[in-house]
Amino acid sequence: MIPTIRRRTLTLAAPEAPGRPTHVSAASGLVRAGDWLYVVADDALHLAVFPAAGDAPGHTVRLFPGELPAGHAERKAAKPDLEALCRLGPSASFTHGALLALPSGSTPARRRASVLPLNADGTLAGEPRTVDCTSLYVQLERELVALNVEGAAVAGKRLRLLNRGNGEGGVDALVDLDLDRVLASLDVGVMGPEAVRTVRRWELGEANGVRLSFTDASPLPDGRVVFTATAEASRDRVADGPVKGSAVGVLAPDGTPVYLDAVDVPVKLEGVDARVEGGRVHVLLVADADDPSVPAPLLEAALPVPG
């Protein structure tokens, strides 16, 4: 079992909208860049930004226009459902790289991504750009039927997506996209099916009788990818359900799972940022309580795998 340390809760200096809480609850993706932590929440139109050190409240940056309904069911139906956040390296379009926030694609309303350029120090460099993922996701839905993208990480010349297979008919899968084609698509604001290289299905086992499914990903320098997985007893890819456990694992550069172990806290892990320090893999983790009144925690852990 992986021991974790609770570093803070994701409190905000001000709510993202009037009447909303002053914290992030449904944290679903995490990236550290420089001295900052960036978090997407699956029930928000904003990116949350926190200092990497200390527990000072964060602030939000709008990604999409408009407002979401206040009611839980109405908000769930209308939300963009951003589930994955990854860092892109420097390119012709992004001198110092960028953040890419990807939606789950689990309904037709959940197919808008957002890309945000970065400065050299990891701060945001400009306004976010909206990217339409519809044509890419339609193709992936043909392959996987129950599409539910939850993780993304750059691994070499690939952008590796993790599909979460929770619920009836769900399939856990690795989808490798051609990174050059992805970067070109961001320039025009449309991600298409021509970027797809491979789609592979995986089974991660169970926790307390419920299937473990991918929930996020973060790259390591040697091409490995750290991932989180959660066992949630939900009836389908949209509904929430009781969480029976969460785990952290590692994929080899070829995508094969080579390590997986449970964490010591009963949370629904949804976001991970991994880095190598002192020859070991260290991770920051965020969780989603599926309750808007509960602030999401930021946890940290060291994995018993070499860096």
N, C-alpha and C positions, 0 to 999 in steps of 0.2 A: 504494500500500500504506500502511496506517495504522501508524505506529510506536507501540509500547506501552512503558510503563515498569512494571516489577514493583514494587509497593509493599510487599507482605508475603505471607505465607501465613496461612491461616485456622486458627491454632492455638487450642486451648481450654485453660482452666485445669484442667479436669477432664473426663473422658469423659462422654458423655451417658448411658451405662449401663456397668455393670461389664464389662470385657473389650473395650470399644470403644476406638478410638484417641483420643488427645487432639488431634484436629483434625477439621475438616470436610473431607470428600473430595468428595462428590457434590453440590457447590454448584449450585443450579438456579434461584435467584431472588435478587434484591438490591434493597434500598431503603435510601436514606439519609434519616434523619429527625433533624434537629438535629445533635447530636454523636455520633450512633450509626449504625452500619451493621447492618442486619438481613438475615440470609441464611437461606433455606430450602434443605434438602438433600433430594433425592428418595428417599433411603434411611433417613429418620429420622422420629421422632415429635416432634421438637423444632424450635424456632426458635433459631438462633444469633445472638448479639448481640456486636458488636465496637465498640470506640471508633473513631470516624472518623479520628482522628489517631493516629499512632504505630503500634506493633506489639505492644501488650500483648495477652495471650491473652483470648479471648472467653469467654462463658458461654452456657449453653443454657436455654431456657424450654420446658417441656412443653406441647405442643398437644393431644395425644391420649393417653388412658390405655393401659395395657398395655405389653408388650415385644415387640420383633420377634425372630424367630429369628436365631441367629448365623450359620448356614450361608448362603452366597451365594445359592444357588438358592431356598432357603426364604424368605430375607429379601426377595428380589426379588418373589416371589409375594405376600407379605403386606404389603409396604410401602404407605403411603397415596399415594406418588408425588406429593408436592407439587412442582410444576414452575414455578409462577408466584407472584410476590409483588408486590402493588401497594399504593400508598397512596391511601386514600380521603380526600377533603376533609371539612371540618366539615359536620355534618348534625344533624337533630333528635335522632338516636340517639347520635351521636358528636360531642361538642362540639368536640373538637380533631382530629377525623379518626380514622382507624383503618388498620391493616394488614389486607389480605385475602390469605390464602395459598390458592391454588387447585390442585386436583389435575389430573392429565393426563386422567383419564377413560378411559384406554386399556384398562382392564379394569373389570368391575363392582366390584372391591375398591378402586378408585382414584377414589372419587367423594365424598370428605369434604373440605370446606374448613374453614378456621379464620379467625375474625376477632378482632383484638386492638385494643381502644381505645387511643388515644394521649393523652398529656398535651401541653400547649402546647409544652413543650421537646423533644418527640419521644421521650420515654421512654414505656414501656408503662404504661397506666393501670389495668389490671384483668386479670381472668382471661380466657383465650381462650374463645370460643364456637364450638362445632362447627356447621357448616352442611351440610345434605344437598343435594348437587348432582345427585342421580340423575335427577329428572324433566327438568331442563334438559339434562343430558348425553345422555339417551335421545333427546330431540328433535334435538340436534346430531348425534348418531350417525346418525340417519335421513338427515340432510342430507349428511354428509361421509363416512359409512361408517367410515373409519379415524380415529376421534376421538383427538386427542393434543394437548390444550391445553398450551401451553408458555409463553405470555406474556400479560400483562394490563396495561392502562394506561387511566387515565381521560382521555378526550379530549372536552372540553365536557360535554354531557349524555349521553355514551355511556361505557360500559365496553367497551373494545375488547379482544377476545381474539384471540390468534394461535394458529392450529392448525398444528402441525408435520407436514409431509407426507413424512417419511422412510419408507423401506421400500416394499415392493410395495403398490400401491393407495393410497398416502398422498396427501393433498391439502393443500397450503399454502393457508390461508384466513384472512380477517379476519371475525370475528364481532362485530357491534356489538350490545350489550345496552343497553336503556334504563336509565340510571343510577338514576333515581328508583325504578323497579321493583326493581332490584337492592338498593338500600338498604332498601326495605320488606321484601324477602324475608329480609334478614339479621336483622330483628327477630323473625321467626317461625322462623328456622333452616332454611328450605327455599328453594332457588332453583329456580324453575319456568320452563317454556318461554315463558310470557307476556312475559318480558323480551326475547326475541329480536326484533331489528329487521331486520337484514340479515345475509346470509352471502355473502361474495365470495371467489372462488378466485384465487390468484396463482401465478405461476412466477417464481422468483428467479434462475434460471440455474444454472450448475454451477461447481464448483471441482475441478480435476484429474479431470474426468470423472464426478463424483458430484454429484447434485442438492443445491443449497443449500436448507435448510429453516429456518423460523423457530424460534428457541429462547428468546427473551425480548423484553420491551418496556419502555419507560420514557417518560413523557410530557414534552413541552416546553411552556412557558407559552402558546405561540401555537396549540396544537392539533396540532402535529406530534408524531410518535411515533418515537423512536429504537428500533431493533430489532437483535438479534443473530441470526445465522444460521450453521448449521454443515452441512458436507457429510460425512455419516456413512454409510458403506457397510453399512447394516444391512438384514437381510432383511425386517424388519417394524417396526412402531412400538414393540415391546416389547424386542426383542433389541438388544444393543450391536454395534458394528462398527468397523472402522478409520476414523479421522477423516482426511479429505483436505484440510481447511482450514476456516477460520471467517472471518466477515465482520461488519461493522457497517453498518447502513443507516438511512435516514430515510424515514418515510411522511409525505406531505402530509396536511393535515387531512381531505381526502376519502378518505384511505387509499391513494392512489397512491404507489408507491415512487419517490422522487426522488433518492436517493443510495445507493450500495452499493460498498464496497471491502473487500478482504481485510485482515486484521491480519497483523503480521509474525512471529507466533509460532504454532507448530503445536499449538494447544490446541483443546479442544471448548468454545467459549464457550456458557454457559448462563444468565448473568445480567448485567443492565446497569442502571445508574442514571445518568441524564443530567441535566445542568444547564447553564445559560448563565452563563459567566464571561468578562468582558472582551470581549464581543461574539462569542464562539465557543462552540460546543457541546463540553463536556467530559464524558467518560464514565468511570465506574468499571465494571470488568468482572470476573466470576468465571467459573471454568472447572471442568469435571468431568473428572477423569482416568479415570473408570470403573475405579478401582483403590483399594480402601479404605485401602491403606497409604500412599497419596500425598496430602499435603495440597493442598487447592485453593489456587490463587494468586489474589490480588487485583491486578488490573492497572489502569492508567489510560492515557487517550489523549485527544488533542484532535482533533476532526473538522474537516476543511477545508470546513465549511459555516457560514454566518452564524448567529449566535444570534438 
